[in-house]
Amino acid sequence: MKKFFSIGIISAALLLAGTAFAADGAKIYNTKCSICHGPKGAGSPMGPAFKGNEFITNGKVADIKKTIIEGRTGKDKKYPKITMDMPKNPMPDDEADAIIKFIQTDLQK
């Protein structure tokens, strides 16, 4: 009985940790990304939409992370109609991963 109780507590802790991780992605997105890309990822004159964006939906996580962290300027800009450059956003890998998970899942709904 004690063994099953311990497994139940560990499972619940892991479930809550996963939920917190997803919430962190949303929180980080809303703090750092939504200003340009919109609160629901619909885009704005300052940043492209994420919803339905091929780079986001089918892109490699490493490429998306590189763009988040290193930004895009000059010849590397992908959206010429958007006059602003994508600024550099140095952050820990776990924060970038949380944002990517959020924009690839929650913002695509």
C-alpha positions in Angstrom: 0.0 0.0 0.0 2.8 2.4 0.9 4.5 1.7 -2.4 1.3 2.6 -4.4 0.9 5.8 -2.3 4.5 6.9 -3.1 4.0 6.2 -6.8 0.8 8.2 -6.7 2.5 11.2 -5.1 5.4 11.1 -7.6 3.0 10.9 -10.5 1.0 13.8 -9.3 4.2 15.9 -8.8 5.3 15.1 -12.4 1.9 16.0 -13.7 2.0 19.3 -11.9 5.5 20.0 -13.0 4.5 19.5 -16.7 1.5 21.8 -16.2 3.8 24.5 -14.7 6.2 24.1 -17.6 3.5 24.8 -20.1 2.3 27.8 -18.0 5.8 29.2 -17.9 5.9 29.1 -21.8 2.7 31.1 -21.9 4.0 33.5 -19.2 7.4 34.1 -21.0 5.6 34.5 -24.3 3.2 37.1 -22.9 6.1 39.0 -21.3 8.7 38.8 -24.1 6.9 38.0 -27.4 3.3 39.1 -27.5 4.3 42.8 -27.8 5.3 42.2 -31.4 3.5 38.9 -32.3 0.2 39.6 -30.6 -1.3 38.0 -27.4 -2.7 35.2 -29.4 0.0 34.9 -32.0 -2.0 36.6 -34.7 0.9 39.0 -35.6 1.1 42.7 -35.8 2.8 45.4 -37.9 5.9 44.7 -35.7 6.0 40.9 -36.0 4.6 38.0 -38.1 1.8 35.7 -37.0 2.7 32.4 -35.4 -0.7 30.8 -35.9 -0.4 28.8 -39.1 3.1 30.0 -39.7 5.0 27.2 -41.6 8.3 28.0 -39.8 6.6 27.6 -36.5 4.4 24.7 -37.2 6.8 22.5 -39.2 10.2 24.1 -38.4 13.0 22.5 -36.5 13.1 23.4 -32.9 16.8 24.3 -33.2 16.1 26.8 -36.0 13.3 28.4 -34.0 15.4 28.6 -30.9 18.3 30.2 -32.9 15.9 32.8 -34.2 14.5 33.6 -30.8 18.0 33.9 -29.2 20.0 35.4 -32.0 17.2 37.5 -33.7 17.0 38.3 -37.4 18.4 41.4 -39.1 19.5 42.6 -42.5 19.7 39.9 -45.1 18.5 37.3 -42.6 15.1 39.0 -42.2 12.3 36.7 -43.5 9.4 39.2 -43.6 10.4 42.2 -45.7 7.1 44.0 -45.1 7.8 44.1 -41.4 10.3 47.0 -41.0 11.4 46.0 -37.4 14.2 43.6 -37.0 13.7 40.6 -34.7 15.8 41.5 -31.7 18.1 39.2 -29.9 16.5 37.6 -26.8 19.3 35.9 -24.8 17.7 33.4 -22.4 18.3 30.0 -20.9 17.5 27.0 -23.1 14.6 25.9 -20.9 12.9 29.3 -21.4 13.3 29.1 -25.1 12.1 25.5 -25.2 9.0 26.5 -23.1 8.2 29.4 -25.6 8.6 27.0 -28.6 6.3 24.4 -27.1 3.7 27.1 -26.3 3.8 28.7 -29.8 3.8 25.3 -31.6 0.9 23.9 -29.6 -1.3 26.4 -27.7 -1.1 29.3 -30.2 -2.0 26.9 -33.1 -5.5 26.2 -31.6 
